[in-house]
Amino acid sequence: MASAAATSSAASGPPVGARGQDPAARGVGADHFRALAGSLPTGVCVLTTLDAAGRPVGMTSGAVCGLSRVPPLLLACLDTTSRTLGALLQRATFGVNILAADAAWLSDRFAGDAPDRFAGVPWTPGPHGIPILTEGVVAHAICEVYRTVHAGDHLIVLGLITDGEHHPDADPLLYHRHHYSGFQPHSSAERSRTPRDTPHPATI
Ligand SMILES: Cc1cc2nc3c(=O)[nH]c(=O)nc-3n(C[C@H](O)[C@H](O)[C@H](O)COP(=O)(O)O)c2cc1C
């Protein structure tokens, strides 16, 4: 079991712009939120850990991103009703398995109601016994829970990356507006057809 001291911290001070009113009442409605948030394409990960009995558990998450280089942190956002969340906090260690383009079935499996999400899924125990998916991934990271932040109906979990591996030749699975797709790198010919001739500031 990991020794990381997980701390939970609320954002300091009231939410910016709350102005004493209920933020939920001032924000857009749920359908509007889903349409806006779903417009942003994401990668797809399977977060894994062990439950109190040492059984592998996991769930699909698109809300994962790299955060800090020093120390090396990533973040994942989990619904507070998630069953995986409780195990992950208790174990204080988790795996982030970044899915490959041909692994939409793994995303569906770990988001669905199969009685055993790991049935037929190739995996191996990694550091601290954390399940690592061995097929259908472009990379995996092992994280200790570094800090948690409450944000509405989700908990942001910051993970200190202590181990990991990536497969540079594999393409990632993407998720956009409730559909999966693959990754299509722009060829240099396509790039040359961009509307502006002026170089992007980052390339100057
Ligand atoms: C592509 C995709 C991305 C998802 N991203 C998240 C996410 O970032 N956070 C989350 O809490 N649920 C997310 N979900 C939903 C969970 O995977 C789903 O609710 C799952 O059943 C939770 O499992 P659990 O309750 O056993 O932890 C996503 C589902 C899909 C299909």
PDBQT file of the ligand as one rigid body, heavy atoms in Angstrom, charges set to zero:
ROOT
HETATM    1  C1  LIG A 301     -15.434   8.033 -22.831  1.00  0.00    +0.000 C 
HETATM    2  C2  LIG A 301     -15.885   8.109 -21.375  1.00  0.00    +0.000 A 
HETATM    3  C3  LIG A 301     -15.282   9.004 -20.522  1.00  0.00    +0.000 A 
HETATM    4  C4  LIG A 301     -15.669   9.078 -19.179  1.00  0.00    +0.000 A 
HETATM    5  N1  LIG A 301     -15.037   9.968 -18.367  1.00  0.00    +0.000 NA
HETATM    6  C5  LIG A 301     -15.365  10.017 -17.047  1.00  0.00    +0.000 A 
HETATM    7  C6  LIG A 301     -14.645  10.879 -16.170  1.00  0.00    +0.000 A 
HETATM    8  O1  LIG A 301     -13.709  11.580 -16.561  1.00  0.00    +0.000 OA
HETATM    9  N2  LIG A 301     -15.017  10.908 -14.854  1.00  0.00    +0.000 N 
HETATM   10  C7  LIG A 301     -16.051  10.129 -14.386  1.00  0.00    +0.000 A 
HETATM   11  O2  LIG A 301     -16.346  10.196 -13.182  1.00  0.00    +0.000 OA
HETATM   12  N3  LIG A 301     -16.749   9.292 -15.202  1.00  0.00    +0.000 NA
HETATM   13  C8  LIG A 301     -16.411   9.218 -16.515  1.00  0.00    +0.000 A 
HETATM   14  N4  LIG A 301     -17.075   8.351 -17.343  1.00  0.00    +0.000 N 
HETATM   15  C9  LIG A 301     -18.172   7.532 -16.802  1.00  0.00    +0.000 C 
HETATM   16  C10 LIG A 301     -17.645   6.363 -15.956  1.00  0.00    +0.000 C 
HETATM   17  O3  LIG A 301     -16.722   5.566 -16.673  1.00  0.00    +0.000 OA
HETATM   18  C11 LIG A 301     -18.839   5.477 -15.534  1.00  0.00    +0.000 C 
HETATM   19  O4  LIG A 301     -19.773   6.260 -14.828  1.00  0.00    +0.000 OA
HETATM   20  C12 LIG A 301     -18.408   4.264 -14.728  1.00  0.00    +0.000 C 
HETATM   21  O5  LIG A 301     -19.506   3.376 -14.654  1.00  0.00    +0.000 OA
HETATM   22  C13 LIG A 301     -17.967   4.596 -13.321  1.00  0.00    +0.000 C 
HETATM   23  O6  LIG A 301     -17.634   3.380 -12.702  1.00  0.00    +0.000 OA
HETATM   24  P1  LIG A 301     -17.600   3.148 -11.142  1.00  0.00    +0.000 P 
HETATM   25  O7  LIG A 301     -18.834   3.741 -10.522  1.00  0.00    +0.000 OA
HETATM   26  O8  LIG A 301     -17.518   1.648 -10.989  1.00  0.00    +0.000 OA
HETATM   27  O9  LIG A 301     -16.369   3.831 -10.638  1.00  0.00    +0.000 OA
HETATM   28  C14 LIG A 301     -16.700   8.255 -18.690  1.00  0.00    +0.000 A 
HETATM   29  C15 LIG A 301     -17.307   7.332 -19.575  1.00  0.00    +0.000 A 
HETATM   30  C16 LIG A 301     -16.899   7.262 -20.898  1.00  0.00    +0.000 A 
HETATM   31  C17 LIG A 301     -17.553   6.244 -21.822  1.00  0.00    +0.000 C 
ENDROOT
TORSDOF 0
